[in-house]
Amino acid sequence: MPIKVIPFADRFYPESGKEDCIILRYTEGNYNHIEIAFPFHEDTQNFRLSISDAMSLKNAIDELINIKFLENPRGN
């Protein structure tokens, strides 16, 4: 069960450093899914996304920050 931790700065005190995090966990079984947790936010439930929903979230984030992995083709 792979786990990734993504630290980030607290939105109220960004100058204090990366003191908050998101945890992503991939679970296998009858239904594979990605679980998203905010461990320092007790009142926030964990989210379970299907693999296709997780890929849609990834694509939406990529579009928001306009990541380009390949250069646009150049004319001759």
Buried (B, 14 or more C-beta within 10 A) or exposed (E): EEEEEEEEEEEEEEEEEEEBBBBBBBEEEEEEBBBBBBEEEEEEEEBBBEEEEBEEBEEEEEEEEEEEEEEEEEEE
